[in-house]
Amino acid sequence: MKRRAVFRKVQAMPLHRRRFLQASAAAAAFPARALAQAFPAKPIRFVCGFAPGTPPDIVARFVAASMSERIGQQVFVDNRSGSGANVATSQFRRAEPDGYNIMLVVATTTINQTLYPGLDFNIATDYQPVTALLRVANVLVVHPSVPAKTLPELIDYSKKNPGKLNMASGGNGSSPHISGEMFKMMTGVDWVHVPYASNYFPDLVAGQLQVVFSAIPGVAGFIRQNQLRALAVATEKRWDTMPDVPAVAEFVPGYENSGWYGIVAPKGTPEALVQWLHKELNAAVADPKVTARLPDLGMAPFVSTPAAFGKFIGDEVDKYAKIIKAANIRVL
């Protein structure tokens, strides 16, 4: 009886009202994937907040090239460097949420959220996560003059000789600095931080600096020539290209501070387009021509759902905030 009453009520509505409700119901039932079927109809802009030739730019360009080839439409890299990618990240918040704008985010982006006070964006809440793409392995290396052949020996030596070892970094708040401060907090060692505005490797190889967390490609040649000694990788588990080097977490439970690359879109980008971008970006990274290059770059695929990547970004912001505040790290 109730269903008949409802039917009579609808029948009694004005014709234009009934047509409106029918059209609305049809639109709601229309598969969301249809939104992406005619996409893309024009080039996709891939924002990179770092200068041409830098590692993030290199990643953006080979992913863009692979994706362009897959989808038959140009994906072009738009470099907008400045303030550790803060300029690009701020501008991107106002980009159109139409699927034609994506941006590369890196570990530095989540460090900056706390390192730079007064930012006009929040990387954890103001953007639409699309996917994680790649992980980058950092490795802890020491100069051969350091009398430690293993990580436990380094920790023991450091505690017996507080302030004797100089830890290099590319500047306050850089990835090597954060990695080192996290290690110091979790082990209780006392290293002297020496920030560099330029290349610190000549002084590291010469022995004026004794320890650093560095991306594998930057130190691989020095390790092969026995100019530096690799003690541990900063990833959760051992790295495929350095299987004989243990992970820090094998001796310092819970330590993990690898670099990473991922993609976000403007908030409000339709879900169907987010899923399309997620699929095509991960397929671009899985292309054999791309995967063949990854070991030399110290990288490996890092796949996640948009939701999982969003949680990961939030967790990274929280992790770095604790380190930055505890170590009182400030941008000089």
C-alpha positions in Angstrom: 0.0 0.0 0.0 2.8 2.4 0.9 4.5 1.8 -2.4 1.3 2.5 -4.4 0.9 5.7 -2.4 4.3 6.8 -3.3 3.7 5.9 -7.0 0.5 8.0 -7.0 2.4 10.9 -5.4 5.0 10.8 -8.1 2.3 10.5 -10.8 0.6 13.6 -9.4 3.7 15.7 -9.7 4.0 18.3 -12.5 5.6 16.8 -15.6 8.7 18.9 -15.4 9.3 17.9 -11.8 9.0 14.2 -12.7 11.4 14.6 -15.6 13.9 16.3 -13.4 13.8 13.5 -10.8 14.1 10.9 -13.5 17.2 12.7 -15.0 18.8 13.0 -11.6 18.3 9.3 -10.9 19.8 8.4 -14.3 22.8 10.6 -13.7 23.4 9.1 -10.3 23.2 5.6 -11.7 25.5 6.4 -14.7 28.8 4.5 -14.1 31.5 6.8 -12.7 34.1 5.3 -15.1 32.3 6.9 -18.0 33.7 10.2 -16.9 37.2 8.9 -17.6 36.3 7.2 -20.9 36.9 10.3 -23.1 39.9 11.4 -21.0 42.4 12.9 -21.7 41.3 15.2 -24.5 44.3 17.5 -24.1 47.8 17.5 -22.6 48.2 16.8 -18.8 50.4 19.2 -16.8 52.9 17.5 -14.5 54.1 20.0 -11.9 57.6 19.5 -10.4 58.7 21.9 -7.7 62.4 21.3 -8.4 64.8 22.6 -11.1 65.6 20.7 -14.3 68.3 18.1 -13.9 67.6 17.4 -10.2 66.6 13.9 -9.2 62.9 14.8 -8.8 62.9 16.4 -12.3 64.5 13.3 -13.7 61.8 11.1 -12.1 59.1 13.4 -13.4 60.4 13.3 -16.9 60.8 9.6 -17.3 57.4 8.9 -15.8 55.8 11.6 -18.0 57.5 10.2 -21.1 56.3 6.6 -20.3 52.8 7.8 -19.5 52.6 9.9 -22.7 53.5 6.9 -24.8 50.8 4.8 -23.0 47.9 7.2 -23.3 48.6 8.8 -26.6 48.5 12.3 -25.2 51.3 14.6 -24.0 52.2 14.7 -20.3 54.5 17.7 -20.0 56.7 18.6 -17.0 56.2 22.1 -15.6 59.2 23.0 -13.4 58.3 25.6 -10.7 61.3 25.5 -8.4 61.8 27.6 -5.3 61.9 27.3 -1.5 62.3 23.5 -1.5 59.2 23.0 -3.7 57.0 25.2 -1.4 56.4 27.7 -4.3 55.0 25.0 -6.6 53.0 23.3 -3.8 51.4 26.6 -2.8 50.4 27.4 -6.4 49.2 24.0 -7.1 46.5 24.2 -4.4 44.7 26.6 -6.8 44.9 24.4 -9.9 41.8 23.2 -11.7 40.6 19.8 -10.3 39.9 18.5 -13.8 42.3 15.6 -14.0 44.7 17.6 -16.2 46.8 18.8 -13.3 49.1 16.5 -11.3 52.0 17.2 -9.0 55.1 15.3 -7.9 55.5 15.1 -4.1 58.5 13.9 -2.3 59.7 13.2 1.3 60.9 16.8 1.4 57.4 18.1 0.9 56.3 16.4 4.2 59.4 17.7 6.0 58.7 21.2 4.9 55.3 21.2 6.4 56.9 21.6 9.9 60.3 23.0 8.8 58.8 26.2 7.3 56.3 27.9 9.7 53.4 29.8 8.2 52.9 27.9 5.0 49.6 28.6 3.2 49.0 24.9 2.5 48.8 21.6 4.3 50.2 18.7 2.2 48.2 16.2 4.3 44.8 17.8 3.8 44.7 20.3 0.9 45.3 17.9 -2.0 43.9 14.7 -3.5 46.3 11.8 -3.1 46.6 9.8 -6.3 49.4 7.3 -5.8 52.8 6.6 -4.4 55.3 5.9 -7.2 58.8 5.1 -6.1 61.0 4.6 -3.0 64.5 5.8 -2.8 67.0 4.0 -0.6 69.3 6.0 1.7 72.4 4.3 3.0 74.5 5.1 6.1 78.2 5.3 5.1 81.3 6.1 7.1 84.8 7.1 6.2 87.3 4.2 6.4 89.1 6.0 9.3 86.1 5.2 11.5 87.0 2.0 13.4 83.6 0.4 13.0 82.8 -2.4 10.5 79.2 -2.9 11.6 76.3 -0.7 12.7 76.4 -2.0 16.3 80.2 -1.2 16.4 79.4 2.3 15.1 76.8 2.9 17.8 79.2 1.6 20.5 82.1 3.7 19.2 79.9 6.8 19.0 78.7 6.5 22.5 82.3 6.0 23.8 83.4 9.1 21.8 80.6 11.7 22.0 81.0 14.6 19.6 84.0 13.0 17.7 82.2 12.1 14.5 81.1 14.8 12.1 77.8 14.1 10.2 77.4 15.7 6.8 74.2 17.0 5.3 73.0 19.1 2.4 71.7 21.7 4.9 69.3 22.1 7.8 66.2 20.0 7.3 67.6 18.1 4.3 67.0 14.4 4.0 70.5 13.5 5.2 70.1 15.8 8.2 66.7 14.4 9.2 67.9 10.8 8.8 70.9 11.5 11.0 68.8 13.3 13.7 66.3 10.5 13.7 69.2 8.0 14.2 70.7 10.1 17.0 67.3 10.2 18.8 66.7 6.5 18.5 70.2 5.4 19.5 71.5 8.1 21.9 74.7 8.8 19.9 76.2 12.3 19.7 77.3 13.3 16.3 78.2 16.9 15.2 76.0 18.1 12.4 77.9 19.9 9.6 75.5 21.4 7.0 76.8 22.1 3.5 75.3 24.5 1.0 77.3 22.7 -1.8 78.8 19.3 -2.5 80.1 17.7 0.8 81.5 14.5 -0.8 85.1 15.9 -1.3 85.4 16.5 2.4 83.7 13.2 3.3 86.1 11.2 1.1 89.0 13.2 2.5 88.0 12.2 6.1 87.1 15.7 7.4 83.6 14.4 7.7 83.0 10.8 8.9 79.4 9.8 8.5 76.4 10.6 6.3 73.0 9.2 5.2 73.0 9.5 1.5 70.9 8.2 -1.4 72.6 5.1 -2.9 73.4 6.6 -6.3 75.4 9.4 -4.7 77.8 7.1 -2.9 77.7 3.8 -4.8 80.9 4.7 -6.7 82.8 5.6 -3.5 81.6 2.4 -1.9 82.9 0.3 -4.8 86.3 2.0 -4.7 86.5 1.5 -0.9 86.6 5.2 -0.3 83.5 4.9 1.9 82.1 2.0 3.9 78.3 1.1 3.8 77.0 0.0 7.2 73.2 0.0 6.8 70.4 1.0 4.5 67.7 3.2 6.0 64.8 1.3 4.4 62.5 -1.0 6.4 64.2 -4.1 4.8 67.4 -4.8 2.9 67.7 -3.3 -0.5 67.8 -5.5 -3.6 70.9 -3.9 -5.1 72.8 -4.0 -1.8 71.7 -7.4 -0.3 74.7 -7.8 1.9 74.1 -4.5 3.7 71.7 -4.8 6.6 68.8 -2.5 7.3 69.2 -0.1 10.2 66.0 -1.6 11.6 67.8 -4.9 12.1 69.6 -3.2 15.0 67.4 -0.2 15.7 63.8 -1.5 15.7 61.4 0.9 14.1 64.0 3.0 12.2 62.9 3.7 8.6 63.7 6.9 6.6 63.8 6.2 3.0 63.0 8.8 0.3 60.0 8.5 -1.9 58.1 10.0 -4.8 54.3 10.2 -5.3 51.6 12.1 -7.1 48.7 14.3 -5.9 46.0 16.2 -7.7 44.0 19.3 -6.7 41.4 18.6 -4.1 38.0 18.0 -5.7 39.3 16.0 -8.7 36.5 13.5 -9.6 37.0 10.1 -8.2 36.8 8.4 -11.6 39.7 10.6 -12.8 41.7 9.9 -9.7 41.4 6.2 -10.3 42.3 6.6 -14.0 45.4 8.6 -13.1 46.3 6.0 -10.4 46.1 3.2 -12.9 48.0 4.9 -15.7 50.8 6.3 -13.5 51.5 3.0 -12.0 51.4 1.3 -15.4 54.0 4.0 -16.6 56.3 3.1 -13.7 55.9 -0.6 -14.4 57.0 -0.2 -18.0 60.1 -2.4 -18.6 62.0 0.6 -20.0 61.4 2.4 -16.7 62.0 -0.4 -14.3 65.3 -1.1 -16.1 66.5 2.3 -15.0 65.4 2.1 -11.4 68.3 0.1 -9.8 70.9 2.6 -11.1 68.8 5.4 -9.5 68.6 3.6 -6.2 64.8 3.3 -6.6 62.1 0.7 -6.6 58.3 0.8 -7.3 56.2 1.9 -4.4 52.5 1.1 -5.2 49.6 2.2 -3.0 45.9 3.1 -3.3 45.0 6.8 -3.2 43.6 6.3 0.3 46.7 4.5 1.6 48.9 7.1 0.1 46.9 9.9 1.8 47.4 8.1 5.1 51.1 7.6 4.4 51.5 11.4 3.7 49.9 12.2 7.0 52.0 9.8 8.9 55.2 11.2 7.3 54.2 14.7 8.3 53.7 13.6 11.9 57.0 11.6 11.9 59.1 14.5 10.7 57.3 17.0 12.9 58.4 15.1 16.0 62.0 14.9 14.8 62.2 18.6 13.8 60.7 19.8 17.1 62.8 17.5 19.2 66.1 18.4 17.5 65.0 22.1 17.2 65.8 22.1 13.5 65.4 25.5 11.9 66.0 26.7 8.3 69.1 28.9 8.2 
